[in-house]
Amino acid sequence: MNLSELIENCGMALRAVATHKLRSMLTLLGVVIGVFSIIVVMTAIRVLQDSIETSLSQFGKDVLVIQRNPAISFGGPEVWEKIKRRKRLTPDLGELIREKASLVKSVGMQNGLFSGEVTSPYGKTEPSFSLLSLTPDGFPAKTLSIVSGRALNSSDEENGRLVCVIGSKTAEALFPNSSPLGETIKMDGISYLVIGVLESKGAMLDNSQDSVVIIPLSTGMNRYGRSPWGLTILVQARSQETYNDAMEEVRGILRTARKVPPGEADDFEIFTNDSLIEQFRSITFAVRVGAALISSIALITAGIGIMNIMLVSVTERTREIGIRRAIGAKKRNIMTQFITEAIFLCQVGGIVGIALGIAGGNAAAYFFNVPPVVPVDWAIIGFLVCAAVGVIFGTYPAYKAAQLDPVEALRYE
Amino acid sequence: MSLIDIQRISRLYQMGTETIHALRDVTLQIQRGEYLAIMGPSGSGKSTLMNILGCLDTPSGGKFVLNNSDVSVMDDNALSEIRNREIGFVFQSFNLLARSTALQNVELPMIYAGVPKSERHKRAMDALSAVGLADRVHHRPNELSGGQRQRVAVARALVNRPSILLADEPTGNLDSKTGVEILALFEELATKGNTIIVVTHEEEVAQHSRRIVRLRDGLVAADEILHKNGAAAPETPVFPPIHASAHAGPPPVPPGAH
């Protein structure tokens, strides 16, 4: 097929679709639904994945994260019952790892304490800022760096001082015109002295990193209780190579300390950036397979609709086929014309479906307050699948058109 | 060498258990540049002969040589190419593509011939100018009068410079005034050396040609040359023997008996 013929075929297809607008639209609805369902799910999942990966990226690549509760779980009530019976993590465990583990560089501990408004003599923040307690070793593990002043040190930790390091957004909101260093801020009724300001994490993706107040772990325990609920232990491995060994070592220490009998599952969660992402993917796999299944059923139905309408079209245009054959169209010219038309029909539906799907999936982005994504790969897949549907279901009508006897076709009224 | 050399062709149709002899035994030679009319009552086989001459159909028996190539043994693809290159059709009901403009209709045969776009456009414009429709190129068929539609059809038929212009009742759907115009156009084309074959049942239309072949019951009943003022007869009219009388066939059946 030469280019002119392709252009002519596309033009004819466009005119055919335009001539029967309602009919084409109804036929295309199936394709639109099929493509929409897959694209919307894939977009939404990608948005969630981006959101999770962003919140994970606050930990360094060589860091193991240990928590009592799993990060994501879609288990039923019995799973949660089991998790609820687990013992809390305590700062002693962190100390134990620091003492015993040989493949570990540092152990940091973090605890989320409070979320609310922060005030200073000069201003106040929105009520969504978080109060976090952190040991000095937690700073490198969370890849936090100081832009002015100093980080928390072991002396602050040992003495439970009322000092804090604040995020760049906090500093901006509370001290718009002056340096926050040496000033006092107030959160949840307690005053803290500002000793340092964190470097901004590039607020676009995740500004939660910038709207924080960080105090020493011991200060937090003094104020909010000795037995913190959501303690997170951040273990930095000595090197990337010994990362997995370090994980096994830490797991062993924790199991012994918490007296987990051999053969039983861990009563804590230990994960890495990769394992979390992996876990998320495996959970969403079922959702993705479901979406693919539904959309393939919709696309098959749509394909049958397209075949039906193409057969009608072939009958209606018998005379046109006769004319084309009389002036020199070969069977394969007729065949390609009708297949092009079927593909064209599918692609129109596909484009609409892709556009709606991306829009719908990004509603999730809006909801989770993360930047919208355009799943280019899935858009291309959707496009190709539509082409395939067009070819598969357009071939038989096209073959029928090509096999018409020119003499009979010309005589057709 | 004749442009068209038909030797004893026949065409049978199977209708259930009955075999219909649409063409029994036709031998015919047509020279380049002839303006010929094929006449006959309905059922005489003239449509069948036209389909075979137009390479839309192949004979059941006999031999058909068109422009030195034996068409009777060709496959579908080769026949399509012959139709594209050698034959220009003009139909009674115009048979233009309704959703395409005059220009697009005329370009269509060249698309199948693989003519590049710029040349295609130029040739289509020339062809439409030649039939007096230079100012109607972007009109669709439903925006044109019957006579104009038939002119578009003639332009489309001639645009690939075929050996034969094959017209099936070209004035059948036109009023007599427009019909005369189309026939005048044919006359002009014939004078320029085009080979024209008109299939018609109207004596008046046939009288415009220079040779009339009359069919009856699938046989050539008469083959006469018309001597007209100014219009010269073909230079070497080799009349084929009329097999109708020489052949031991069934007795002539009155028209309409089929």
Interface residues (C-beta under 8 A of the other chain):
Chain A: N2 S4 E5 E8 G11 M12 R15 A16 T19 R319 E320 G322 I323 R324 R325 A326 I327 G328 A329 K330 K331 N333 P406 V407 L410
Chain B: N51 G54 L56 D57 D76 N77 S80 E81 R83 N84 R85 F89 F91 N95 L96 L97 R99 S100 Q104 L108 P109 I111 Y112 A113 G114 V115 P116 K117 R120 R156 N160
